[in-house]
């Protein structure tokens, strides 16, 4: 856009120098009015485009340009009508002066809008210094010569008004220049006003000399000045007029007042008797000293503020350091203490145990690591609630802390477990007496609110250096000993020994290998025949699981079944046993035209699984085995776990058509009521009763009573574990229905069972 302005002004000059007479007036009028109109359009568009309160600035600028346009129209009409040089002053000068006034109002509006954000005094002093220079030389070359004119007061007043308003405009622009960042919008205004000052000054001199001519080289400069100012409106955006204080003041802003003052230094020497010049010189020096004094004062205040800030910062740093130290102490405490009991936690226990190991090695004394666990705490927690459980843990922790010696160390391991480092001691009896005192805590009930809760403790002990010389080893062995105490009946203590470690290692190995056994099909089924006691006929068999490990050989079910129960693997194993047993009995019955029955033991966890009945139904459908050829053996413990749940599930199984047997009858929670309520088919007399019928009359009476009871309830009876002919004869005499045991057949693999018991039926004894 600036190039358009430059080209326009150059064309204006070319037209003036080429044209003459009336044509010159016509061309000058065209370019003059056209340039002013173009400036009005640019400023008016800025007043519409800007949405903030800065719009007011551009409105005043537009009003000023309109006034200038009106003045120029009056001046040009006067030229056309009278075809002569207009006199001075005329009505057009009023609108020319109104333009300057509107511009001044616009600048004042900007300054007043930002008066709270700028360093007003310093900028005013800088502007005053520059104005002193301008005023001194204006007096010398403009004002003083004009005083000698013999024209009217109106003539002089209007003529003086032009440079006076120019000085005001210049002063306000200088003020904005010193107080704001330099932007394109202010640069265009500075150029336009500067050119305006120059043009008005030349016009002023020519008017004083009475040699001003209209349509001369001076006219395009006025239009050029207006267009320069209008360009600021073309580039204007929201926020352009907002003051932004520079972090680093511009060198030009700092040096400009002093450079101007240098121009004033020579004036007193050239005009030593001119009071106005001397006054401007003294005023400029006063402004400089005042400015420096204000800067020193400001610097002093800044130093004081900086000192205050430093003092406040030091106080805050000291306060923050103190807070951080307190917070660090709190974090250290929280990191090493249990939140609930206030005792040391596992982390602190491990650190203390490491330190104790070093000290024990140096001083060569013994110490013990003691693990303590509250028995049946889960039942207490579930029954009374977690709040009572937490209070119980706190009280037990307090009792344990009161029991230890000052040299000992107690911590809460987690949950309901506590750990103690008993150090030092010389004799094992001293340690044994201490552990006995720990277990004795359970002799008195613990008072929690309105409750008296009795507890028992299982305690495990590992002694340094016999049971380990590292932190991990001692803690592991004490933990093993504690669980050994639980297995032995709870409410007691156990010292660690090597056999415990071997058992745990063996159980761990079995647990790990059991996963592979299921995946690698290392499990197999053996089958033990079941016979009718009176006829000796084979009526079925019981499926018994065996584990043949490729390295460890045959692993007894008594060893891996409890581990499978504990880990939950028994469910997968039990499902495989049912599937394999049903598949095998269906093959035998189809091949030999028999209706033999397959008995399968059912784990409590397997029976209580939600989809147990659905799994049985799916296996029967898959193998096409008649349901009455499958007999599921459950223990009495499962039968009384949840009476309503058990009855519902047994009825569902009965609807499928499978047989239900109570295994190991007489050794569990025997109850005559569930024999009446549960839909069962057989009772299986436990082996301990069978073992004693040849020697104990009481066992004979018990077995006889079971058989009579079963027959009255229309249940069949099968005796297991029959190993001698004498036992067999007694059972036959007592009218036992079925028999299973070594006397007639041992558990064998499927192929051998086919040869021994299906193809070659044993003769009746």
Helices and strands as residue ranges (DSSP letters): H 2-18, H 21-49, H 55-82, H 91-113, H 120-138, I 139-143, H 144-147, H 153-179, H 184-208, H 217-234, H 251-265, H 267-270, H 275-336, H 346-363, E 366-374, H 377-384, H 386-403, E 409-414, E 417-425, H 428-439, G 440-443, E 446-448, E 451-453, E 457-464, H 471-487, E 492-495, H 498-519, E 523-532, E 538-549, E 553-555, H 557-567, H 570-592, E 597-601, H 604-607, H 612-623, G 627-629, E 630-635, H 636-639, H 643-656, E 659-665, H 672-677, E 682-685, H 687-692, H 697-712, E 716-720, H 725-733, E 738-740, H 750-753, I 754-759
